[in-house]
Amino acid sequence: MTLLIILLCVFGAVALMVVLGQRFGKPMEVEQQQKYSKILWVVVFIAIVAAIIKQMF
């Protein structure tokens, strides 16, 4: 029963984020997308290396 309540809360929170994102979100400019795409590769690489190091120790 507790698991169903947790899943319902998570589903409700995600649905709320989608509704609010569609209503109040604005499209991203091309320059901002390019900037984030460059930074994202570095962040993903660091996260993968950190996970590998964590598994080694």
Buried (B, 14 or more C-beta within 10 A) or exposed (E): EEEEEEEEEEEEEEEEEEEEEEEEEEEEEEEEEEEEEEEEEEEEEEEEEEEEEEEEE
